Amino acid sequence: MTFEEWLQHGIDNKFCGQPHCYSHGWPEMDDDEEKMLDDDGEVCLTMVRLF
């Protein structure tokens, strides 16, 4: 299995989200997290860097 296949397997099975650039973009958030932001709450986002 290639890295791309492994990553796609994780995305397809909701083990992880789509890759994103922490400096220039934001990761996917679920409805509860977005509501917290709308209510001036704080959302804790954990980033994983893949090599």
C-alpha positions in Angstrom: 0.0 0.0 0.0 1.4 3.4 -1.0 1.3 6.4 1.3 -1.4 8.0 -0.8 -3.6 4.8 -0.6 -3.0 4.7 3.2 -4.0 8.3 3.6 -7.1 7.9 1.4 -8.1 4.9 3.4 -8.0 7.0 6.6 -10.0 9.8 4.9 -12.6 7.4 3.5 -13.1 5.8 6.9 -13.1 9.1 8.8 -9.9 8.3 10.7 -8.5 11.7 9.6 -9.5 14.7 7.6 -8.2 16.1 4.3 -4.6 17.4 4.4 -4.4 21.1 5.0 -1.8 23.8 5.4 -1.9 25.1 9.1 -0.3 28.4 8.0 -2.8 29.1 5.1 -5.9 27.1 5.8 -8.0 25.6 8.5 -8.9 21.9 9.1 -12.5 20.6 8.8 -14.6 21.3 11.8 -17.8 19.6 12.8 -21.1 21.4 13.6 -20.5 21.5 17.4 -17.0 23.0 16.9 -18.4 25.7 14.6 -21.2 26.5 17.1 -18.5 27.0 19.8 -16.8 29.5 17.5 -20.0 31.3 16.8 -20.6 31.6 20.6 -17.1 33.1 21.2 -15.9 29.8 22.5 -12.5 28.3 22.1 -11.9 25.2 20.0 -8.9 23.1 20.6 -7.5 21.8 17.3 -4.8 19.2 17.3 -2.5 19.1 14.2 -0.7 16.1 12.9 2.1 16.5 10.5 2.6 13.6 8.1 5.9 12.8 6.4 
